[in-house]
Amino acid sequence: MDLPKEDRLGKNEIMGKIMLKVSSFPSMPQAGIKVMGLIKQKDIAIDDIVQVMRHDPGLTANVLKLANSAYFGIPSKVGSLKHAVMLLGLKRFTQIVVAACVNDHMDSAVEGYDIPPGELWRHSIAVSSTAEALGKFKKDLATEDAFTPALLHDMGKLVLGTFVKEEFDNIQKIAAQGVPFEVAENMVLGTDHAEIGAQILANWSFPNDIIEAVRWHHNPERIKNSKLQTEIVYLSNLLCESCDDGESMDIKPVMPSTVVLERLGIKANQYELISEKVSNWMNKLADSLSFE
């Protein structure tokens, strides 16, 4: 479906404004960036991480709140960063740091997408939780690497929401013809929230595999050599969206791309079984990873 010439010109103007907003989007806290850099090094000392984090007391406080949440199941209270790293391990600790860095952004309302306060955070945590829970069904899936991209997959909505609101009628006219909403927003705006989210993470110097998983979380089948975590994020997001949209678990789940299911080695009947469990995961796991 092609847009008229005058609409394409308008789309170029909109795209310029969007990229300006991307460039002015708040940067990730320096302590978070440094921790992500340290984790790539060999033989990193826990004291080096603690030294970096101590320069950001607010981030440290949020990290400790998350470390003590029910989600991570630590039996004793974590009172220090060093203790948290020792109990959780470097990879899990880094995931918590990233979550603490983005919580303030993702806890607010998002106009255009009609997302009330707290809902983007809840959905993102639910998708992350579901990504990891997939390992309960498919033991051969390395789902731990999917936590971070699953958490960040909708970051682009924070930038694009204003523009979606302004062009909502035009987007909705296309979507009403059976076109997926993210495709319709791309047709009108010249981009979509997945692409913008990937750009934000690129600006934040995230690893390429995380950027790719966010960029293609709606259509990983378009990549010939898609990484496993991209497909897991796609599947987890679809599962959570299906549960959000359905008023009853009796509603048949939306079936994902057969290409993705084949890549993951998941059969159609297995997917339906997984979908039946996700509604419970969403409420229980999202509530357990909270700042309240």
N, C-alpha and C positions, 0 to 999 in steps of 0.2 A: 504494500500500500504506500504510494508516493504522496508527499505533501505538495500542494501548489507552490510555485516559485516564491510568491510573497510570504508564505509561511516558512519556507526554508531560510529566507533572509531574516525573518524574525527569530528563527531558531538560532542562527549564528550570533545574534545580539544577546539572546538569553544565555547562550553558552559562555560568552565572554564574561557576563556578570557572575555566572556560576563559578568560573575558574578564579575570579577575583575573591570570591567568598572562600573558596578552598584555600587559597594562598594566605588568607587572613584568619583561618581557623586556628584556635589556640593550639600551641604545640604541646606535645606530651611532656610532663615534668622531667627535668634533666636527670633527676635521680633514677627515674624509670628507664630512660634511655641508657644511662650508664650501666645499670644492672643488666639490661639485655645485652650490652656489649661485653660485660664481664663473663656472662654465662657461656659465651662462645670460646673463652680461653681455656686452655688446659691447666689443670692443677690450681684452679682458683681457690683462694682461701676465704673462708666464711667471714673473717674479720674485714676483708676488703669490701665485701658487700655491705656489711654493717656500717663501715666507715662512710660509704656513699650515701646510704639511706639516712644517716643521722642528720644530714644537712637539710632534710625535708621532714620536719616533725608531723605535719598534717598527713602526708602520704604514709609515714611510718604508722601513725595511729590507725589509719584505714586498713593497712595491711594486717595489723594485729587483730583488728575486728574480724576480718575475713578468716584469718588463720584460726580464730576461736569459734567460727561458725560451725553449726552442726554438719554442714556439707562435708567437711574434711575429716570428721570423726576422730579428732584428737582427744583422748580420754582426759588429759590434764590441761589446765589453763596455760596458754602460751603467754609468757610475760615479757619476752624479749625477742628481737629479730634473730639473734643467734640461735636461740632455742627453736624458733620457727623453722629456720633453715635446716637445722639438725633433724627435726622431726619429719619435715615434709620432703626434704631433698631439694636440690637446686632447681630442677625443672618445674616442680609443682610450686615452689616458692616464687619463681619468676612469673608463672601464670597468675598468682595472687597479686603480684605487683602490678601487672597489666590491668587486671580487673579493678584494682583500687585507683589506678590512674584515670580510668574512663568512667567510673561510676557517676561522678557529678554531671558529666555530659549526658549520660544515658538515662539519668533518673528524672529528667525534665520532660515536659510535654513536647510533642513534635507536631507543629501545624502542617497542614497539607495532607498528612497521612492520618489525621484524626487519632493520634496516639496520646492518651492522657498521661499525666505524670506517673512515673514509675513503671509504665507498661513496657517501654522499650527495654529497660533493664530486666524486667521479669521475663520477657520473651527471649532475650539474648542469653540469660542464664539457663532458661529451659532448653534452648537449642544446644548449649554447651553440655548440659547434663545429659541430654538425649544422645549426643555424639559419643560420650563416654559410655553410656548405658548400652549402646549397640554392641559393645564388647561382650556383654552378657549373653547375647544371642549368637554372635559370631566370634568365637574365641581367637580366630586368626587375624582379626582386625586390630591394628595398632591404633586404637582410638585416642590415646593420650595426647598425640600431637594435634588433634583436632579441636581441643578445648579452646585455645586462643583464637583461631580464625572463626570458630563458631560464635564465640563471645562478641567478636567485632564485625560480624557479617553485615549488620545494618547501620554501621557508622555513617554511611553516606546520606542516610535520611536526615541527619542533623543539619546538613548543608542544603540538601535539595528540597526540604520541606516547604520553605518559603516560596520557591519557584513552582512547586507542585500546586500549592494553594492558589497562586496567581493564574495558573493555566489549567486548573482542575476541570473546568467544563470541557475544554478541548481534549484533555486526556481521557475524560470519562466517555466522551462521544466515541472515541476509538475503542476503548475497553468494552463498551456496550455491544460492540460487534463481535465479541468473543476473543478479542486480543488480550493476552496477559497484561496486567497493569504495568509491570516493569518494561514491557515492550512498548506500550502506549506512551509512557513517560519519555522513553528514548526517542520515539518518533516526534514528539512535540518539543522536548527540551534539547535534544541532540546528545543526551547522555542519560544514564540511569543511576539509581542509588548504589548499585554494586560497583560500577566504574568509579564513581566519586569516592566511595569508601576505600577502594584500592588506592586511589590517588592520595587520600589522607594518610594512609598507612605508609605509602612510599615516602611522603614528606616526613614522616616520623621515623624513617630508616628501619622499618620492619623487614624481616627476611622475605625473600621473594616467594617462598612457598606459602607463607601466610597471606601475602598480597594476592597471589593467584587464587587461593581458596576463596577469598572475599570477592574478587572480581567475577568469578564464574559460579557463585553459589546458586544461581538460578538455572544455569545451563552448562554443566560440566561436560555434557556429551559433545559440545562443540570443540573440545580440546582432544586431540588424538591421544596424547600421552599425559592425560590428566593424572595428577597425583592423588593418592588414596584419600588424603584429608580433604581435598576439594569435594570429592564425591560424598564423603561422610557428612560434611557441612550441608551440602545440598539436600541430602536425604533427611537429616535431622531437622532442618528448617521446614521442609515440606511436611514432615510428620507433625511438628508443632503447629504449623499454620492450619493443617487439616483439623486438628483438635480444637483450635481457637474458633474456627469457622463453624464447626459442627455443634449442634446443641445436644446431640446424643451420640454415644459411642455405637449406637445401632446404625448410624450413617456409614456407608461404605467409604473407606479412606480413598483419597485421591491417589491414583497409582503413579509412581514416578517413572522416569525414562527407563525403558527396558534395557537400554545400553548400560546405564549406570548399575541397575540391578545385576546384570550379567557380570560386570566388572567386579562388583563386590561379592559375587557368588551367593546372592540372596534370591530365593524363589518367591513367586507372587504370594503363595500361601504363608510363607515366613514373614513377608512384609505386613500382611494383614494381622498376623499375630503380634508383631512388634507394635503396630499402630494401636492395638487394643490396650497396650500397657502404657503408652506415652502420656495419656491424660493424667494418670496417677503420678508419673514421674514429674510432669510439669509443675503441678501444685506442690508436691512434697519437696522436690529438689530446689525449686526456685525459692521457696520460703526458707529453706535451710541455709541458703547462701545470700544472706541479706544483712544490711547494716542496722536493722532495727533491733 
